Amino acid sequence: MNDTYDLIKKSQSGDETAREKLLEENSGLVWAVVRRFLGRGVETDDLYQLGCLGFLKAVEGFDVEFGTQFSTYAVPKIAGEIRRFLRDDGAVKVSRGIKERAATVKSARSALIAEMGREPTVSEIAVRTGITPEDIAVAEMATANIESIHQQTGEEGFTLESVLTDTKSEDAMLEKIALDQAISSLSDRETMVIRLRYFHGLTQQQTAKVLQVSQVQVSRIEKKALTHLKSILS
C-alpha cells in the first residue's frame, strides 16, 4: 500500500512514469469495473479507455492522508466515467447481436416447453441453439429486468445483493469487485450452482435437474457457497 501511495504522490507531482506504472498495476481493477458495462453497444476497448480515464482522475483527486483505501475511492470514479459517457452518448442499450441471440433463446425456450411440457434446462436450450450456457445468460440478462439478485432464496433468506453489499447503491456494489475472484475460490460444484442460480436465474429445482442431483443437495451447496462468499467479501 505504501508503494501505491508513493506512486500516487509522484503522479500527482507530474511523474508520467509513476502514472503509467499505477495504471499498469491496476489494469485488473479497471477491467473488473469495465466488465459490468459490457453488452451496452460500446466496444470493449472503448470502455476500457474510459475506465482508464476515470482511474487517472481518481489518482489526481486522491488524498493519501485521508486513510481511505485507494481502490475503494477509485472504483466509483472509474464506473462514473463510463456511466457518464453511456448517458451522454445515449449508448445505454443492448447491441443487435445480443438482441438476436436473446430472440433465438426465447424462441427455443418456447419450442422446448411446447415439446416437453415443462421449462427446459439451460443445457437443453444450449443443445437446441448451439449457444453456450454463459452466452445464454448474458443474452437473457441484457434483455430483461434482472430481479434474481434481489430475490430471497433458501431457508436463510439469502440474496446475492446481501452478499455483495449492505446497500442498494451501485457504487457500493462496484466496490465489491472481488466477487469474481471469490467465486473462483469455490469448488466446481459450488461455482456451478451459484452461476446457474444467480447468473442464469434458474430455480433450485431447475438447477437440480441440470446437475442431476436433488433439490435438497442444491440448497445445501448453495447455502455453503453463499456463506463462504459472504465471509470473503464482508
Contacts in CASP RR format, 6 or more apart in sequence:
PFRMAT RR
TARGET T0000
AUTHOR 0000-0000-0000
METHOD contacts of the structure
MODEL  1
MNDTYDLIKKSQSGDETAREKLLEENSGLVWAVVRRFLGRGVETDDLYQL
GCLGFLKAVEGFDVEFGTQFSTYAVPKIAGEIRRFLRDDGAVKVSRGIKE
RAATVKSARSALIAEMGREPTVSEIAVRTGITPEDIAVAEMATANIESIH
QQTGEEGFTLESVLTDTKSEDAMLEKIALDQAISSLSDRETMVIRLRYFH
GLTQQQTAKVLQVSQVQVSRIEKKALTHLKSILS
1 69 0 8 1.000
1 70 0 8 1.000
4 22 0 8 1.000
4 25 0 8 1.000
4 70 0 8 1.000
5 64 0 8 1.000
5 70 0 8 1.000
7 18 0 8 1.000
7 21 0 8 1.000
7 22 0 8 1.000
7 25 0 8 1.000
8 18 0 8 1.000
8 22 0 8 1.000
8 59 0 8 1.000
8 62 0 8 1.000
8 64 0 8 1.000
8 70 0 8 1.000
9 64 0 8 1.000
10 17 0 8 1.000
10 18 0 8 1.000
11 18 0 8 1.000
11 19 0 8 1.000
11 22 0 8 1.000
11 59 0 8 1.000
11 60 0 8 1.000
12 59 0 8 1.000
12 60 0 8 1.000
12 61 0 8 1.000
19 56 0 8 1.000
19 59 0 8 1.000
22 55 0 8 1.000
22 59 0 8 1.000
23 30 0 8 1.000
23 52 0 8 1.000
23 55 0 8 1.000
23 56 0 8 1.000
26 55 0 8 1.000
26 71 0 8 1.000
26 74 0 8 1.000
29 55 0 8 1.000
29 71 0 8 1.000
29 74 0 8 1.000
29 75 0 8 1.000
29 78 0 8 1.000
29 177 0 8 1.000
30 48 0 8 1.000
30 51 0 8 1.000
30 52 0 8 1.000
30 55 0 8 1.000
30 78 0 8 1.000
31 48 0 8 1.000
32 177 0 8 1.000
32 180 0 8 1.000
33 51 0 8 1.000
33 75 0 8 1.000
33 78 0 8 1.000
33 79 0 8 1.000
33 82 0 8 1.000
33 174 0 8 1.000
33 177 0 8 1.000
34 44 0 8 1.000
34 47 0 8 1.000
34 48 0 8 1.000
34 51 0 8 1.000
34 78 0 8 1.000
34 82 0 8 1.000
35 180 0 8 1.000
36 79 0 8 1.000
36 174 0 8 1.000
37 47 0 8 1.000
37 79 0 8 1.000
37 82 0 8 1.000
37 83 0 8 1.000
37 86 0 8 1.000
38 44 0 8 1.000
38 47 0 8 1.000
39 94 0 8 1.000
39 95 0 8 1.000
39 98 0 8 1.000
39 138 0 8 1.000
39 142 0 8 1.000
40 86 0 8 1.000
40 91 0 8 1.000
40 92 0 8 1.000
40 93 0 8 1.000
40 94 0 8 1.000
40 95 0 8 1.000
41 91 0 8 1.000
41 93 0 8 1.000
41 94 0 8 1.000
41 95 0 8 1.000
42 85 0 8 1.000
42 86 0 8 1.000
42 89 0 8 1.000
42 91 0 8 1.000
47 82 0 8 1.000
50 81 0 8 1.000
50 82 0 8 1.000
50 85 0 8 1.000
51 78 0 8 1.000
51 81 0 8 1.000
51 82 0 8 1.000
53 81 0 8 1.000
54 74 0 8 1.000
54 77 0 8 1.000
54 78 0 8 1.000
54 80 0 8 1.000
54 81 0 8 1.000
55 74 0 8 1.000
55 77 0 8 1.000
55 78 0 8 1.000
57 77 0 8 1.000
57 81 0 8 1.000
58 70 0 8 1.000
58 73 0 8 1.000
58 74 0 8 1.000
58 77 0 8 1.000
58 78 0 8 1.000
59 74 0 8 1.000
62 70 0 8 1.000
62 73 0 8 1.000
62 74 0 8 1.000
71 175 0 8 1.000
72 175 0 8 1.000
75 171 0 8 1.000
75 174 0 8 1.000
75 175 0 8 1.000
75 177 0 8 1.000
76 171 0 8 1.000
76 174 0 8 1.000
76 175 0 8 1.000
79 170 0 8 1.000
79 171 0 8 1.000
79 174 0 8 1.000
85 91 0 8 1.000
86 92 0 8 1.000
94 102 0 8 1.000
94 142 0 8 1.000
94 143 0 8 1.000
98 138 0 8 1.000
98 139 0 8 1.000
98 142 0 8 1.000
98 143 0 8 1.000
99 143 0 8 1.000
101 131 0 8 1.000
101 135 0 8 1.000
101 136 0 8 1.000
101 138 0 8 1.000
101 139 0 8 1.000
102 139 0 8 1.000
102 140 0 8 1.000
102 142 0 8 1.000
102 143 0 8 1.000
104 129 0 8 1.000
104 131 0 8 1.000
105 125 0 8 1.000
105 129 0 8 1.000
105 131 0 8 1.000
105 136 0 8 1.000
105 139 0 8 1.000
105 140 0 8 1.000
108 120 0 8 1.000
108 125 0 8 1.000
108 128 0 8 1.000
108 129 0 8 1.000
109 119 0 8 1.000
109 120 0 8 1.000
109 125 0 8 1.000
111 128 0 8 1.000
112 120 0 8 1.000
112 124 0 8 1.000
112 125 0 8 1.000
112 128 0 8 1.000
113 119 0 8 1.000
113 120 0 8 1.000
119 206 0 8 1.000
120 128 0 8 1.000
121 202 0 8 1.000
121 206 0 8 1.000
121 209 0 8 1.000
121 210 0 8 1.000
122 133 0 8 1.000
122 136 0 8 1.000
122 137 0 8 1.000
122 196 0 8 1.000
122 200 0 8 1.000
122 202 0 8 1.000
122 206 0 8 1.000
122 210 0 8 1.000
123 133 0 8 1.000
123 210 0 8 1.000
125 131 0 8 1.000
125 136 0 8 1.000
126 132 0 8 1.000
126 133 0 8 1.000
126 136 0 8 1.000
129 136 0 8 1.000
131 139 0 8 1.000
133 200 0 8 1.000
136 200 0 8 1.000
137 195 0 8 1.000
137 199 0 8 1.000
137 200 0 8 1.000
137 201 0 8 1.000
140 200 0 8 1.000
141 199 0 8 1.000
148 160 0 8 1.000
148 197 0 8 1.000
148 198 0 8 1.000
148 201 0 8 1.000
149 159 0 8 1.000
149 160 0 8 1.000
149 161 0 8 1.000
149 164 0 8 1.000
149 198 0 8 1.000
150 159 0 8 1.000
150 161 0 8 1.000
151 159 0 8 1.000
152 158 0 8 1.000
152 159 0 8 1.000
153 159 0 8 1.000
153 197 0 8 1.000
153 204 0 8 1.000
153 222 0 8 1.000
154 204 0 8 1.000
154 219 0 8 1.000
154 222 0 8 1.000
154 223 0 8 1.000
155 219 0 8 1.000
155 223 0 8 1.000
156 223 0 8 1.000
158 222 0 8 1.000
158 223 0 8 1.000
158 226 0 8 1.000
160 198 0 8 1.000
160 226 0 8 1.000
161 168 0 8 1.000
161 173 0 8 1.000
162 230 0 8 1.000
163 179 0 8 1.000
163 226 0 8 1.000
163 229 0 8 1.000
163 230 0 8 1.000
163 233 0 8 1.000
164 173 0 8 1.000
164 176 0 8 1.000
164 179 0 8 1.000
164 233 0 8 1.000
165 172 0 8 1.000
165 173 0 8 1.000
165 175 0 8 1.000
165 176 0 8 1.000
166 172 0 8 1.000
176 233 0 8 1.000
178 232 0 8 1.000
178 233 0 8 1.000
179 229 0 8 1.000
179 233 0 8 1.000
182 228 0 8 1.000
182 229 0 8 1.000
182 232 0 8 1.000
182 233 0 8 1.000
183 191 0 8 1.000
183 194 0 8 1.000
183 195 0 8 1.000
183 229 0 8 1.000
184 191 0 8 1.000
185 228 0 8 1.000
185 232 0 8 1.000
186 194 0 8 1.000
186 225 0 8 1.000
186 228 0 8 1.000
186 229 0 8 1.000
189 211 0 8 1.000
189 221 0 8 1.000
190 221 0 8 1.000
190 224 0 8 1.000
190 225 0 8 1.000
190 228 0 8 1.000
191 225 0 8 1.000
192 211 0 8 1.000
193 207 0 8 1.000
193 211 0 8 1.000
193 218 0 8 1.000
193 221 0 8 1.000
193 222 0 8 1.000
193 225 0 8 1.000
194 222 0 8 1.000
194 225 0 8 1.000
194 226 0 8 1.000
194 229 0 8 1.000
196 202 0 8 1.000
196 206 0 8 1.000
196 207 0 8 1.000
196 210 0 8 1.000
196 211 0 8 1.000
197 204 0 8 1.000
197 207 0 8 1.000
197 218 0 8 1.000
197 222 0 8 1.000
202 210 0 8 1.000
204 215 0 8 1.000
204 218 0 8 1.000
204 219 0 8 1.000
204 222 0 8 1.000
205 215 0 8 1.000
207 218 0 8 1.000
208 214 0 8 1.000
208 215 0 8 1.000
208 217 0 8 1.000
208 218 0 8 1.000
211 218 0 8 1.000
END
